[in-house]
Amino acid sequence: MASRIPEEIIEEIRHQTNIVDVISEYVALEQTGQNYKGLCPFHREKTPSFVVSPAKQFFHCYGCGAGGNVFSFLIQHEKYSFPEAVQVLAARLGIRLPEKKHDAKAAQQFKRHEVLRHIHREASVYFSEVLATNPQAETVRQYLVQRGIHETMQREFSLGYALPEWDGLRKHLISRYSADLLLESGLLIQRKNGVGQYDRFRNRLIIPIHDERGQVIAFGGRALGDEMPKYLNSPESTLFHKGKVLFGLHQAKDAIRQTGFLAIAEGYFDVIVPYGAGIQNIAATMGTSLTESHLRQIQRYTKKVVLVFDSDSAGIKAAMRTLDLFLSSDLEARAAILPQGEDPDTFVRREGGESFRTALERSPLLLDFVRERILERYDISQLDQRIACANELLSIIVKIPNSIERDAQINKTADLVRITDAALKCQLEDISRSGKGRLVLPAVRKTAQAGAIPVIEQYLIKALLKDKRLITEIRGTLVPEDLSHPITRKVLEKLYMYGDKTEFEARVFDAFQDQSAQQALSGLFMQIDMVIDAEATLRDCVAQLRTKQFEHATRNLTRKVRDAQEKKDRSVLDEFLEQKNKDLWRKKQKL
């Protein structure tokens, strides 16, 4: 598929793109020496094993084996095809790609995706202008001010207003976009009689929903009267998936880095009102529970989360329900509990931003909070109650993947329920065996390879990459066919073709569309520095390869000579013996 886009354009995109900049939008990277390190986005892990090399422009995970260049990353993470990955990176750089007739389907899909983004962007501007200038929006403007959301915050979150009429937005967009696209965007709804469309959002305060890059992908609409539902969101689409979006994360990124944590609330105004009061490291779920996708997003920016709950029973249940998700993650989760009936919106308006900041900073660990709530339900003075309480706590502890942390929690529980830690450990084993609350261990993918690359061939490639001046010296004595593994054969072929080019390692990945091959390559490239003396290593590798080739040829010739002797075929026997002598002579010359 790579051939459908001119190689020179692919090369230009690769050259202008910094893989660290792209991957840091998905993974929280920290510089360690010449490379960057973070938690792998392709498997669960608590210790970072995902490495990005800016010098070589590729990535590799030592945990699951994932690896490749910047195109490979987008293909594996976003499930793009190669042309789609090229198009996304070209768009980032402002590089226009030539259209190909035979690539019409991929181009059409990409264009449709981009048009949907344009539609959302234009709709957002339209709603904002209506709120700011239309006389019918006066009551909405007053409503926002009453809630403490002044013009600065209205602009920060691009708030808008949808007029009461049935087709205000439709009339604004229909001259530039087809009805099919507007329906696909979710902004219009087809009339039941099949004739025409009408606006999904009418007489509602409009809250644009942005992705992490700040692009509008959906809208939330709050009813201003008694209309139901009170909140109406865009339907899920190719742009918008509720379980993958955190409202306000785009605005919160800088504040997260400054404060070191992210607060998670449950509503639009629970983000907007605290933000206006100076608490800007806050985001909210989109009417769903937190998901693994949310956690992967959060890990790009911080390892600490403060979940904001109401102190009523629903809030406590939400805290307990969320705990399981965090136990198997690398995130430190804390619980900020507000007075009953309060949420961040009302609390900040009543108590002020500093009181809310204090509540966030003093929040206990989520596990400790849940443990306290469980202990409150039992009478520890009674043996049967102590046993029941211990079992409930153990059903949580068994899900902790880290054995040291699990052991510490057992000791703490033993003190609280007055049961020996030895007894609790035995019970924990029973729970684990029964499958109730079984241990959730990080899933590590095995690298799929069509046979491991021979060590000799690995070191030969590493030596050539370590000192590319050796490529010229070896070109006349070693051909790709001398290597047994298809990956090393192709790498050697590419080294001969353009090994002297910059960023060779990143370029060569394009020759391998197979993910397992890219994983093997990234692992190979990350070990180049293991070679101390490239010239000596290369000489040894070539000598060992020749020895193996000679031994293999000798075994074949010996078998053929034996067959000729049995058949008493003198002419064939003489021919084979002559060939064997020639091979022996060649071996002496090359060793």
C-alpha positions as CSV (number, residue, x, y, z in Angstrom):
1,M,0.0,0.0,0.0
2,A,3.0,2.3,0.6
3,S,3.6,2.4,-3.1
4,R,0.3,4.2,-3.7
5,I,1.7,7.4,-2.1
6,P,4.9,8.6,-3.7
7,E,8.0,7.5,-1.7
8,E,9.4,11.0,-1.8
9,I,6.3,12.4,0.0
10,I,6.4,9.6,2.6
11,E,10.1,10.4,3.1
12,E,9.3,14.1,3.5
13,I,6.6,13.4,6.1
14,R,8.9,11.0,8.0
15,H,11.7,13.5,8.0
16,Q,9.5,16.4,9.2
17,T,7.7,14.4,11.9
18,N,9.2,14.0,15.3
19,I,8.0,10.6,16.7
20,V,8.3,11.9,20.3
21,D,5.8,14.7,19.6
22,V,3.3,12.3,18.1
23,I,3.6,9.5,20.7
24,S,3.5,12.0,23.6
25,E,-0.1,12.8,22.6
26,Y,-0.9,9.3,23.6
27,V,1.7,8.4,26.2
28,A,3.2,10.4,29.1
29,L,6.9,10.2,28.2
30,E,9.9,11.1,30.4
31,Q,13.4,11.6,29.1
32,T,15.9,9.1,30.2
33,G,19.3,9.8,28.6
34,Q,19.0,10.0,24.8
35,N,15.6,8.2,24.8
36,Y,12.1,8.7,26.2
37,K,10.3,6.2,28.4
38,G,6.7,5.7,29.4
39,L,3.9,3.1,30.1
40,C,3.2,1.0,27.0
41,P,-0.2,1.9,25.4
42,F,-0.5,-1.6,24.0
43,H,-0.6,-3.6,27.2
44,R,-1.1,-3.1,30.9
45,E,2.1,-2.5,32.9
46,K,3.1,-0.7,36.1
47,T,6.8,-0.3,35.3
48,P,7.5,1.7,32.1
49,S,9.1,-0.5,29.5
50,F,8.0,1.5,26.4
51,V,11.0,3.4,24.8
52,V,11.0,6.0,22.1
53,S,14.2,6.9,20.3
54,P,14.2,10.4,18.8
55,A,17.6,9.8,17.2
56,K,16.4,6.7,15.3
57,Q,12.7,7.8,15.1
58,F,11.2,4.5,16.3
59,F,9.7,3.0,19.4
60,H,10.0,-0.4,21.2
61,C,8.3,-2.0,24.2
62,Y,10.4,-4.4,26.1
63,G,7.3,-5.8,27.8
64,C,5.1,-6.9,24.9
65,G,7.5,-6.5,22.0
66,A,5.4,-3.8,20.1
67,G,7.6,-1.6,18.0
68,G,8.0,0.4,14.8
69,N,8.2,3.9,13.4
70,V,5.8,6.7,13.6
71,F,3.5,5.2,10.9
72,S,3.6,1.8,12.7
73,F,2.5,3.5,15.9
74,L,-0.6,5.1,14.4
75,I,-1.4,1.8,12.6
76,Q,-1.2,-0.2,15.8
77,H,-2.8,2.3,18.1
78,E,-5.5,3.9,16.0
79,K,-6.0,0.9,13.7
80,Y,-5.3,3.1,10.6
81,S,-4.2,1.6,7.3
82,F,-0.8,2.8,6.1
83,P,-2.3,5.4,3.7
84,E,-4.5,6.7,6.5
85,A,-1.5,7.0,8.9
86,V,0.4,8.9,6.2
87,Q,-2.6,11.2,5.6
88,V,-3.0,12.0,9.3
89,L,0.7,12.9,9.6
90,A,0.6,14.9,6.4
91,A,-2.4,16.9,7.7
92,R,-0.4,17.7,10.9
93,L,2.4,19.1,8.7
94,G,0.2,20.8,6.2
95,I,1.5,18.6,3.4
96,R,-1.0,18.1,0.6
97,L,-1.1,14.6,-0.8
98,P,-1.8,13.9,-4.5
99,E,-5.0,12.0,-5.1
100,K,-4.9,8.6,-6.7
101,K,-7.8,7.1,-8.5
102,H,-6.9,3.5,-7.4
103,D,-6.8,4.8,-3.8
104,A,-10.2,6.4,-4.0
105,K,-11.8,4.4,-1.2
106,A,-9.2,5.2,1.4
107,A,-9.1,8.9,0.3
108,Q,-12.9,9.1,0.4
109,Q,-13.0,7.7,3.9
110,F,-10.3,10.1,5.1
111,K,-12.0,13.1,3.4
112,R,-15.3,12.2,5.0
113,H,-13.7,12.0,8.4
114,E,-12.2,15.5,7.9
115,V,-15.4,16.9,6.6
116,L,-17.2,15.8,9.7
117,R,-14.6,17.6,11.8
118,H,-15.2,20.8,9.7
119,I,-19.0,20.4,10.2
120,H,-18.5,20.3,14.0
121,R,-16.1,23.2,14.0
122,E,-18.6,25.4,11.9
123,A,-21.5,24.3,14.1
124,S,-19.5,25.3,17.2
125,V,-18.7,28.8,15.8
126,Y,-22.4,29.2,14.8
127,F,-23.7,28.3,18.3
128,S,-21.1,30.5,20.0
129,E,-22.1,33.5,17.8
130,V,-25.8,33.0,18.6
131,L,-25.0,33.0,22.3
132,A,-22.9,36.1,22.1
133,T,-25.0,38.2,19.7
134,N,-28.6,37.0,19.3
135,P,-31.2,38.8,21.3
136,Q,-33.0,35.5,21.9
137,A,-30.0,34.3,23.9
138,E,-30.2,37.1,26.5
139,T,-31.9,34.8,29.1
140,V,-29.2,32.2,28.5
141,R,-26.4,34.7,29.0
142,Q,-28.1,35.8,32.3
143,Y,-28.5,32.1,33.3
144,L,-24.7,31.5,32.8
145,V,-23.8,34.6,34.8
146,Q,-26.0,33.5,37.7
147,R,-24.1,30.2,37.7
148,G,-20.8,32.1,37.9
149,I,-19.9,31.5,34.3
150,H,-18.9,34.9,32.9
151,E,-17.8,35.7,29.3
152,T,-14.2,34.6,29.8
153,M,-15.3,31.1,30.7
154,Q,-17.9,31.1,28.0
155,R,-15.2,31.8,25.5
156,E,-12.8,29.3,27.1
157,F,-15.2,26.5,26.7
158,S,-16.8,27.9,23.4
159,L,-20.3,27.8,25.0
160,G,-23.2,28.4,22.6
161,Y,-26.9,28.5,22.2
162,A,-29.2,26.5,19.9
163,L,-32.2,28.6,18.9
164,P,-35.8,27.2,19.6
165,E,-36.5,26.9,15.9
166,W,-36.5,23.5,14.2
167,D,-33.9,24.2,11.5
168,G,-31.6,27.1,12.6
169,L,-28.4,25.1,12.3
170,R,-29.6,23.2,9.2
171,K,-30.2,26.4,7.3
172,H,-26.7,27.6,8.3
173,L,-24.9,24.4,7.0
174,I,-27.1,22.9,4.3
175,S,-25.7,25.0,1.5
176,R,-22.1,23.7,2.1
177,Y,-22.7,20.1,3.3
178,S,-24.9,17.3,2.1
179,A,-27.8,16.2,4.2
180,D,-26.2,12.7,4.4
181,L,-23.1,14.2,6.1
182,L,-25.1,16.4,8.4
183,L,-27.2,13.3,9.5
184,E,-24.0,11.3,10.0
185,S,-22.6,14.1,12.2
186,G,-25.6,13.7,14.5
187,L,-26.5,17.4,14.3
188,L,-29.6,16.7,12.3
189,I,-32.3,14.1,12.6
190,Q,-34.3,12.6,9.7
191,R,-38.0,13.4,9.9
192,K,-40.3,10.4,10.5
193,N,-42.0,10.9,7.2
194,G,-38.6,10.6,5.5
195,V,-38.9,14.1,4.0
196,G,-36.3,16.6,5.3
197,Q,-34.4,16.9,8.5
198,Y,-34.5,19.0,11.7
199,D,-32.0,20.1,14.3
200,R,-31.1,17.7,17.1
201,F,-30.4,20.6,19.5
202,R,-33.1,23.2,20.0
203,N,-33.5,25.8,22.8
204,R,-30.5,24.4,24.6
205,L,-27.3,25.7,26.1
206,I,-24.6,24.1,23.9
207,I,-21.4,22.8,25.3
208,P,-18.9,21.7,22.7
209,I,-17.0,18.5,23.4
210,H,-13.3,18.5,22.3
211,D,-10.8,15.7,21.8
212,E,-7.4,15.8,23.4
213,R,-6.1,17.9,20.5
214,G,-8.8,20.5,21.0
215,Q,-10.9,19.6,18.0
216,V,-14.7,19.6,18.4
217,I,-16.1,16.1,18.0
218,A,-19.5,16.3,19.6
219,F,-21.9,18.5,21.6
220,G,-23.8,18.5,24.9
221,G,-27.0,20.4,25.1
222,R,-28.6,21.4,28.5
223,A,-32.4,22.1,28.5
224,L,-33.3,25.6,29.6
225,G,-36.8,24.8,30.6
226,D,-38.7,21.7,31.7
227,E,-37.8,19.8,28.6
228,M,-36.5,16.2,29.0
229,P,-33.9,14.9,28.9
230,K,-32.2,17.6,30.9
231,Y,-28.9,16.9,29.1
232,L,-28.8,15.7,25.5
233,N,-25.5,14.6,23.9
234,S,-24.5,14.0,20.3
235,P,-24.9,10.3,19.4
236,E,-21.8,8.2,19.1
237,S,-20.0,8.4,15.8
238,T,-16.7,7.9,14.0
239,L,-15.5,11.0,15.9
240,F,-17.2,10.5,19.3
241,H,-17.2,7.6,21.7
242,K,-18.4,8.4,25.2
243,G,-16.2,5.8,26.8
244,K,-13.1,7.3,25.3
245,V,-13.6,11.0,26.0
246,L,-13.1,13.1,29.1
247,F,-14.7,16.5,28.9
248,G,-12.3,19.3,29.7
249,L,-9.1,17.2,29.4
250,H,-8.0,19.4,26.5
251,Q,-8.1,22.5,28.7
252,A,-6.7,20.7,31.7
253,K,-3.4,19.4,30.3
254,D,-1.2,22.3,31.3
255,A,-2.6,22.4,34.8
256,I,-2.2,18.7,35.2
257,R,1.5,19.0,34.5
258,Q,1.7,21.9,37.0
259,T,-0.2,20.2,39.9
260,G,0.8,16.6,39.3
261,F,-2.8,15.2,39.3
262,L,-6.1,15.2,37.5
263,A,-9.5,15.5,39.3
264,I,-12.4,13.6,37.8
265,A,-16.0,14.8,38.2
266,E,-19.2,13.8,36.6
267,G,-20.7,16.8,34.7
268,Y,-20.0,19.7,32.4
269,F,-20.5,22.4,35.1
270,D,-18.4,20.4,37.6
271,V,-15.6,21.2,35.2
272,I,-16.5,24.7,34.0
273,V,-17.3,26.3,37.4
274,P,-14.1,25.0,39.2
275,Y,-12.0,26.0,36.2
276,G,-13.3,29.6,36.5
277,A,-12.3,29.5,40.2
278,G,-8.7,28.5,39.4
279,I,-9.0,24.7,39.6
280,Q,-8.1,23.9,36.1
281,N,-6.8,20.3,36.5
282,I,-10.2,18.8,36.3
283,A,-12.2,16.8,33.7
284,A,-15.4,14.8,33.6
285,T,-16.8,11.6,32.3
286,M,-19.5,11.7,29.7
287,G,-22.3,10.1,31.6
288,T,-20.5,6.8,31.8
289,S,-18.3,5.1,34.4
290,L,-14.5,5.4,34.0
291,T,-13.1,3.0,31.4
292,E,-9.7,1.5,30.7
293,S,-9.6,3.8,27.7
294,H,-10.0,6.8,30.0
295,L,-7.2,5.5,32.2
296,R,-4.9,5.2,29.2
297,Q,-5.6,8.8,28.3
298,I,-4.9,10.0,31.8
299,Q,-1.6,8.1,32.0
300,R,-0.3,10.3,29.2
301,Y,-0.3,13.2,31.6
302,T,-0.1,12.0,35.2
303,K,-0.1,9.0,37.5
304,K,-2.3,10.5,40.1
305,V,-6.1,10.9,39.9
306,V,-8.5,12.4,42.5
307,L,-12.1,11.1,42.0
308,V,-14.7,13.6,43.3
309,F,-17.7,11.9,44.9
310,D,-20.8,12.9,46.7
311,S,-21.0,11.5,50.3
312,D,-24.4,9.9,49.7
313,S,-24.8,6.1,49.1
314,A,-24.7,6.6,45.3
315,G,-21.3,8.3,45.6
316,I,-19.9,5.6,47.8
317,K,-21.2,2.9,45.5
318,A,-19.5,4.7,42.6
319,A,-16.2,4.8,44.5
320,M,-16.4,1.1,45.2
321,R,-17.3,0.3,41.6
322,T,-14.4,2.4,40.3
323,L,-11.8,0.8,42.6
324,D,-11.5,-2.4,40.6
325,L,-10.4,-0.5,37.5
326,F,-7.6,1.3,39.4
327,L,-6.3,-1.8,41.2
328,S,-4.9,-3.2,38.0
329,S,-3.5,0.1,36.7
330,D,-0.4,2.1,37.5
331,L,-2.5,5.1,38.6
332,E,-2.7,6.3,42.2
333,A,-6.4,6.9,42.8
334,R,-7.7,9.1,45.6
335,A,-11.2,10.0,46.7
336,A,-12.4,13.5,47.5
337,I,-15.7,13.3,49.3
338,L,-18.0,16.4,49.2
339,P,-20.8,17.0,51.6
340,Q,-24.0,15.2,50.8
341,G,-26.0,16.8,48.0
342,E,-22.9,18.7,46.8
343,D,-21.0,18.4,43.6
344,P,-17.9,20.5,42.4
345,D,-20.2,23.0,40.8
346,T,-22.4,23.8,43.8
347,F,-19.5,23.4,46.3
348,V,-17.3,25.9,44.5
349,R,-20.1,28.4,44.2
350,R,-20.9,28.1,47.9
351,E,-17.5,27.5,49.5
352,G,-15.1,28.9,46.9
353,G,-12.2,27.5,44.8
354,E,-9.7,27.3,47.6
355,S,-12.0,25.1,49.8
356,F,-12.4,22.8,46.8
357,R,-8.6,22.8,46.2
358,T,-8.1,21.8,49.9
359,A,-10.6,19.0,49.5
360,L,-8.7,17.6,46.5
361,E,-5.3,17.9,48.2
362,R,-6.4,16.2,51.4
363,S,-8.2,13.3,49.7
364,P,-7.4,9.8,51.0
365,L,-6.4,6.9,48.9
366,L,-9.4,5.4,47.1
367,L,-8.5,1.9,48.6
368,D,-8.4,3.4,52.1
369,F,-11.7,5.2,51.6
370,V,-13.4,2.1,50.4
371,R,-12.0,0.1,53.3
372,E,-13.4,2.6,55.8
373,R,-16.8,2.4,54.2
374,I,-16.8,-1.4,54.4
375,L,-15.6,-1.4,58.1
376,E,-18.5,1.0,59.0
377,R,-21.0,-1.8,58.0
378,Y,-19.7,-4.4,60.4
379,D,-19.5,-4.8,64.2
380,I,-15.9,-5.9,64.6
381,S,-16.5,-7.0,68.2
382,Q,-18.5,-10.0,66.8
383,L,-16.5,-12.9,65.4
384,D,-18.9,-13.7,62.6
385,Q,-18.9,-10.0,61.6
386,R,-15.1,-9.9,61.6
387,I,-15.0,-12.9,59.3
388,A,-17.6,-11.4,56.9
389,C,-15.7,-8.1,56.9
390,A,-12.4,-9.8,56.3
391,N,-13.8,-11.8,53.3
392,E,-15.2,-8.6,51.7
393,L,-11.9,-6.8,52.1
394,L,-9.9,-9.9,50.8
395,S,-12.2,-10.0,47.7
396,I,-10.7,-6.5,46.9
397,I,-7.1,-7.3,48.0
398,V,-6.9,-10.4,45.8
399,K,-7.2,-8.1,42.7
400,I,-4.1,-6.2,43.5
401,P,-1.4,-7.4,41.0
402,N,1.6,-6.3,43.0
403,S,2.5,-8.9,45.5
404,I,4.3,-6.5,47.9
405,E,1.4,-4.1,47.9
406,R,-1.0,-7.0,48.4
407,D,1.0,-8.3,51.4
408,A,1.0,-4.8,53.0
409,Q,-2.8,-4.6,52.6
410,I,-3.2,-8.0,54.2
411,N,-1.2,-6.9,57.2
412,K,-3.2,-3.7,57.5
413,T,-6.5,-5.6,57.2
414,A,-5.3,-8.1,59.9
415,D,-4.9,-5.2,62.4
416,L,-8.3,-3.7,61.6
417,V,-10.3,-6.9,61.8
418,R,-8.2,-8.5,64.5
419,I,-7.5,-11.7,62.6
420,T,-4.0,-13.0,62.0
421,D,-2.3,-12.2,58.7
422,A,-1.5,-15.9,58.3
423,A,-5.2,-16.8,58.4
424,L,-6.0,-14.0,56.0
425,K,-3.3,-15.2,53.6
426,C,-4.8,-18.8,53.6
427,Q,-8.2,-17.3,53.0
428,L,-6.8,-15.2,50.2
429,E,-5.4,-18.3,48.5
430,D,-8.9,-20.0,48.7
431,I,-10.5,-16.9,47.2
432,S,-8.0,-16.9,44.4
433,R,-8.5,-20.6,43.7
434,S,-12.3,-20.3,43.7
435,G,-12.1,-17.6,41.0
436,K,-14.0,-15.1,43.0
437,G,-12.1,-11.8,42.7
438,R,-9.2,-13.7,41.1
439,L,-5.9,-11.9,40.5
440,V,-5.9,-9.5,37.6
441,L,-2.4,-9.6,36.2
442,P,-1.2,-7.4,33.4
443,A,-1.8,-9.0,30.0
444,V,1.5,-9.2,28.2
445,R,1.3,-10.0,24.5
446,K,3.7,-12.5,23.2
447,T,5.7,-11.4,20.2
448,A,4.6,-13.5,17.2
449,Q,7.4,-14.3,14.9
450,A,7.9,-16.8,12.2
451,G,10.9,-18.3,13.8
452,A,13.5,-16.5,15.9
453,I,16.3,-14.6,14.1
454,P,19.5,-16.5,14.5
455,V,21.9,-14.8,17.0
456,I,24.7,-14.6,14.4
457,E,22.5,-12.7,12.0
458,Q,21.2,-10.4,14.7
459,Y,24.8,-9.3,15.6
460,L,25.8,-9.0,12.0
461,I,23.0,-6.5,11.4
462,K,23.7,-4.7,14.7
463,A,27.4,-4.3,13.7
464,L,26.5,-2.9,10.3
465,L,24.1,-0.4,12.0
466,K,26.7,0.5,14.6
467,D,29.3,1.4,11.9
468,K,27.7,1.9,8.5
469,R,31.1,2.4,6.9
470,L,31.4,-1.4,7.1
471,I,28.5,-1.8,4.6
472,T,30.8,-0.9,1.7
473,E,33.5,-3.3,2.8
474,I,31.1,-6.3,3.1
475,R,29.0,-5.7,0.1
476,G,31.2,-7.8,-2.2
477,T,31.5,-10.7,0.1
478,L,28.0,-11.2,1.6
479,V,24.7,-11.2,-0.2
480,P,21.2,-11.1,1.4
481,E,20.7,-14.7,0.3
482,D,23.5,-15.8,2.6
483,L,21.3,-15.1,5.6
484,S,18.6,-17.6,6.6
485,H,16.0,-15.4,8.2
486,P,13.6,-13.3,5.9
487,I,13.8,-10.3,8.2
488,T,17.6,-10.0,8.2
489,R,17.8,-10.8,4.5
490,K,15.5,-7.8,3.8
491,V,17.3,-5.5,6.2
492,L,20.7,-6.3,4.6
493,E,19.1,-5.7,1.2
494,K,17.9,-2.3,2.4
495,L,21.3,-1.5,4.0
496,Y,22.9,-2.0,0.6
497,M,20.2,0.2,-1.0
498,Y,20.1,3.2,1.3
499,G,22.0,2.3,4.5
500,D,23.9,5.6,4.3
501,K,20.7,7.6,4.5
502,T,19.7,9.4,7.8
503,E,17.0,7.8,9.9
504,F,17.6,4.4,8.2
505,E,16.0,2.5,11.1
506,A,12.8,4.5,10.8
507,R,12.8,4.1,6.9
508,V,13.3,0.3,6.9
509,F,10.1,-0.3,8.9
510,D,8.1,0.6,5.8
511,A,9.4,-2.5,4.1
512,F,7.6,-4.7,6.7
513,Q,3.8,-4.4,6.9
514,D,3.7,-7.4,9.2
515,Q,3.4,-6.3,12.9
516,S,5.4,-9.2,14.2
517,A,8.3,-8.3,11.9
518,Q,8.2,-4.7,13.0
519,Q,8.3,-5.9,16.7
520,A,11.4,-8.0,15.9
521,L,13.1,-5.1,14.1
522,S,12.5,-2.6,16.9
523,G,13.9,-5.1,19.5
524,L,16.9,-5.6,17.2
525,F,17.5,-1.9,16.7
526,M,17.2,-1.1,20.4
527,Q,20.2,-3.4,21.0
528,I,22.7,-1.8,18.6
529,D,24.7,-0.3,21.5
530,M,25.4,-3.8,22.8
531,V,28.0,-4.1,20.0
532,I,31.3,-2.6,21.3
533,D,33.7,-3.3,18.4
534,A,31.6,-3.3,15.2
535,E,34.4,-4.4,12.9
536,A,35.5,-7.4,15.0
537,T,31.9,-8.4,15.6
538,L,31.2,-8.3,11.8
539,R,34.3,-10.3,11.0
540,D,33.3,-13.0,13.6
541,C,29.7,-13.1,12.3
542,V,30.8,-13.5,8.7
543,A,33.3,-16.2,9.6
544,Q,30.6,-18.1,11.6
545,L,28.1,-17.8,8.7
546,R,30.7,-19.2,6.3
547,T,31.5,-22.1,8.6
548,K,27.8,-22.9,9.0
549,Q,27.3,-22.7,5.2
550,F,30.3,-24.9,4.6
551,E,29.2,-27.5,7.2
552,H,25.7,-27.5,5.6
553,A,27.1,-27.9,2.1
554,T,29.5,-30.6,3.3
555,R,26.7,-32.6,4.8
556,N,24.7,-32.4,1.6
557,L,27.7,-33.4,-0.5
558,T,28.6,-36.3,1.8
559,R,25.1,-37.6,1.5
560,K,25.1,-37.3,-2.3
561,V,28.6,-39.0,-2.5
562,R,27.3,-41.9,-0.4
563,D,24.3,-42.2,-2.7
564,A,26.6,-42.2,-5.7
565,Q,28.8,-44.9,-4.2
566,E,25.8,-47.1,-3.5
567,K,24.7,-46.7,-7.1
568,K,28.3,-47.2,-8.4
569,D,27.9,-44.1,-10.5
570,R,31.5,-43.2,-11.1
571,S,30.9,-40.0,-13.2
572,V,28.6,-38.6,-10.6
573,L,30.9,-39.6,-7.9
574,D,33.9,-37.8,-9.5
575,E,31.8,-34.7,-10.1
576,F,30.7,-34.5,-6.4
577,L,34.3,-35.2,-5.1
578,E,35.6,-32.3,-7.3
579,Q,32.9,-30.0,-6.0
580,K,33.7,-31.0,-2.4
581,N,37.4,-30.2,-3.0
582,K,36.5,-26.8,-4.4
583,D,34.4,-26.0,-1.4
584,L,37.2,-27.0,1.0
585,W,39.6,-24.7,-0.9
586,R,37.1,-21.8,-0.8
587,K,36.6,-22.3,2.9
588,K,40.4,-22.0,3.5
589,Q,40.5,-18.8,1.4
590,K,37.7,-17.1,3.3
591,L,38.6,-18.2,6.9
